[in-house]
């Protein structure tokens, strides 16, 4: 019984110290700017690779991203590819304003992390070296802690077209990614805004 009581006290203290209160935001409105860095693996259906990514988001709804991918085998179907673009997360603010968040922080953080990405891909060699290509994709994140700031597991799928593929209407190159990253919530001061709700 004493151990159970100590565990309960630890959980309450941890939630209070991290700001993990059930207000539907779970720390996402402690600042207006989120910055996230990721490292992980990429797979194109036949060969694995490694990747890194960084993203910046405003009010967890829209932002920009940059990625870098490199195969680990010389006979891979893709080469070192970089990309930059925009990211949209359309679920968070509408669900928050309509009070659809529920009481489970991890579940709601996972749902609201659904993202749509569109950008341009480029490389020093291969088909993407002939000119910038186009990429689009979807992704979601799984928070390890019951709050927005902290470590996340990311899963995504990307479709890419080189310039030749777009001109000749060829099929896209598809890759899936799995990453581990850290998200930090900051107050940028870009606008006079702060979350003034009482926990």
N, C-alpha and C positions, 0 to 999 in steps of 0.2 A: 504493500500500500504506500509506503514511504517513497519507493522508487517511482511509482505511478504518479504520485503527487509532485515529485521533483521534475518528472518529465513534462507534466502539464504546465508547471510554472515556467520551465525553460521555453516551451512553445509559445506561451503568452508573451514572455519577455522578448523573445526573438521577433515575433510579429510586431510588437510595439516599437522595438528599436529600429526595425527596417521600414516602418511606415506601412506595413502590409495590412491596412484596415479594409474592411469590406465595403468600400464606397463605389465600387464599380470601376475604379481606375487603377488601384493597386500600385500607386507610385508613378503612373504615367503622366499625371498632371502636376507633379512636383516641379517640373520645368517644362519649357516649351520646345526644347531641342533634345533629340536623342542621337547619340553617336554609337555606332556598333562596329566592331572589328571581328572578323571570322577567319579561321583556318580550317581546312578540311580536305576531303577527297572528292574527285569528280570521276564519272564513269560514262563512256560514250557507247556502251553496249558491247565492247570487246576489249577495251584497254583502260586501266585505271590511270588517274593522274592526281596531282595535288593542286590546291588553289588557295588564294587569299582574297579577302573582300573587305571593303569598308563602306558603310552607308551612313547617311545623315538624314534625319527625318524631322519635320516640323509638326508638332502636336500629334505625333504618331500616325499621321495621315498621308503625307506626301513628302518626297525628298529626292535625293540623288544617290547613286551608288557607283562603285568602281570595282572591277574584279580582275584577277590575273590567274590564268590556268596554264599548267604545264604537264605533259604526259611523263610517266615514269619509265616507259619503254620506247625504244627507238622506232619500232614498227607501228606505233599508234596511228590512228586515222586522223588525229588532230595534232596541231603543233602549239607552241606557246602563243596564247591568245589573250589579249586584254580587251576590256569592254568598259564603257561608261554609259550611263543612262539615267532615267527617272524611275522612281518607284512610287506606287500608289497603294495605300492600305485603306480600302473604302468602308470597312466594317466598324471600326472603333468608335468614332464620333456619333454616327447614327444610332448605334446600339446603346451608347452611353446616354444620349439625350432622350431616348425612348425608354430608358430604364430596363433594358433587356439583358443586363450583365449577369444577373444571378448572384450566387454566393461563393462559387468555386473560383479562386484566383487563377489556378493553372489552366482550367478549362476555358475560361473567358479570355485569358491572355493568349492562349493557343488559337482560339477562334478569331480574335481580332488581329492576329499576326498575319492573316491571309494577305498576300501581296501580289500585285501585278507589276511586272517590269518590262520596260521597253528601252532599247538603247542601240548603240553601234558597237560593232566588234572589229578589231584590227589586229594585225600580226606583222612580223618582219619577214616571214616566208610563208609559202603556201597560198591557197586561194584568197585568204583574207589580207594578203599583202598587196593585192592588185587594187585595192580600194576598200573603204569601210563597208562592212556588211551590216546587216540588221539582225537584232536578236529580240526575242520576247519570251517571257516565262512567268511562271507562278511559283509561289513558295509559301511555306508556313514555318513557324518557330515553336519550339517546346521549351518553356522556361523551366530551369532546374529548381529555382527557388520560387515561392509563391508571391513574386513581385516582379515589376518591370525591370528594375536595375539589377544586373547580375549576369550569370552565365546562361546561355541559350544554346540549344541544339537546333540547327537549321536544316530544312529539307527543301529542295527546289528542283524544278525541271525547266530546261532552257531549249528553245528552238532557235537555230541560227541559219541565216542565208548569206552566202558570199555574194558579191556583185554579179558574178557569172550565174550563180544559181537563181538570182532574182530576174536576170535578163532572159534566161532560158526556161524559167518556171520549173526548176528542178526541186526535188524534195529537200527539206531542211536537214541540218545536222542536229541531232538531239543528244543532250547530255543531262545527267542527273547529278546532283551534288548533295553532300552531307557534311555539315560543318559544326564546329564548336566555337562559340564566340562570347563576347562580353558587351553588354549594352549599358551605357551610362546616360543618365538623365541630367540635363543642365538647363539653367535659366539663362537664355541668351540676351535678354533685354532688347530684342528687336522691336517688340511692341510692349506697351504698358499693360502686361497681362500676368496674372498669377492666379493659381487655384486658391480661392478664399473659402472654400467649403470647410466646414468643421467636421473632422473625422468622427 
